Amino acid sequence: MYALQYNNQYDPHNYVYRAKKRRYPIFKKVFSASKIAGGHTQTFMYANQKSKWFIGTKKNQAGWSTQLARVEIPSKNQHFSNTEFSRLAYLNRAGRGLKVDDTSGIDEFSRFTGKDFLRFDAAISPQYKTFLLATVDRKKDNLIKGDNGYFILYDLNEINQALDDTDGSYVNLGEIPYLSEFYIKHITAKSKIGSLQGFDLDDNNNVYISSEYGPVKGGVSKKPRRIIKMPWGVWGQSNMREWEILDFDNADIDIPGYATELESIQVIAQNDLYLTISYHNSAGTTTRSRIYRVRW
């Protein structure tokens, strides 16, 4: 079993722990990244190559990872820079490399620049065929907040081959052929999804997103708490009417004295996934986590 921890105290670190599966597992740290080698990310996934894993790297001023590293685990070294890894860079150039603006009342497009780019997460289908990149641009009036979401699909073998060929450097993702792309305007609005937590993909290219705003210190769980399942979309067309919403507001997931935060998801098959929930104590510190299997 593997677990990713983002520790944001002092100099933020990304840690990976590993344990043998048993009733009371003993976890051992097998990867450590800090400074610009780390960054806030939900992305940690097996790359379908022996000992190779994908993880977010190169944090920006908002703390989000902005590149995707392929790292070797276990790693005995501490890592301090994104340049220590083979990695996917220029994620804003993925797909068409365009960002949407509907201020005029119609969708208009311009170049998606690095300054526009806020955050990303990635996912791999259960059969290791396709690779999903989900990116979010910045709001015009609040540059540390996200606005529109972009979803780009790749062949995983092509991603791995490009990283193999780069020999420890970076791959410009804008130069990698993609399979398909769509976008969701104002995805972070409460009328759409709001909080973006974990992302994953099934073998039919349905996208799954977990959503719950993190609690304020000493506060209660925020609502809504949900998972959104959406079919793969078409550029320029809304697929909201086809979204499937799983509501956890009344689910049996609460622990007295703790506030929840829905975190990462791992899809096993269509409508079958693992959901991680963090539990924050009254001081606002995450002291517990649980993994639930969700099937419908």
Sequence and secondary structure as in RCSB ss.txt:
>XXXX:A:sequence
MYALQYNNQYDPHNYVYRAKKRRYPIFKKVFSASKIAGGHTQTFMYANQKSKWFIGTKKNQAGWSTQLARVEIPS
KNQHFSNTEFSRLAYLNRAGRGLKVDDTSGIDEFSRFTGKDFLRFDAAISPQYKTFLLATVDRKKDNLIKGDNGY
FILYDLNEINQALDDTDGSYVNLGEIPYLSEFYIKHITAKSKIGSLQGFDLDDNNNVYISSEYGPVKGGVSKKPR
RIIKMPWGVWGQSNMREWEILDFDNADIDIPGYATELESIQVIAQNDLYLTISYHNSAGTTTRSRIYRVRW
>XXXX:A:secstr
 EEEEEE SSS EEEEEE  SSSS   EEEEEEEGGG  B   EEEEEETTEEEEEEEE TTSBEEEEEEEESS 
 SEE  GGGSEEEE GGGSTT EEEE TTSS EEEE  GGGEEEEEEEE TTS EEEEEEEEEETTEEEEEEEEE
EEEEEHHHHHHHHHHHTTSEEEGGGS  SEEEEETTTTSTTTT S   EEE TT  EEEEE     TT    S  
EEEEE    TT   GGG EEEE TTSS   TT EEEEEEEEEEETTEEEEEEEEE TTS EEEEEEEEEE 
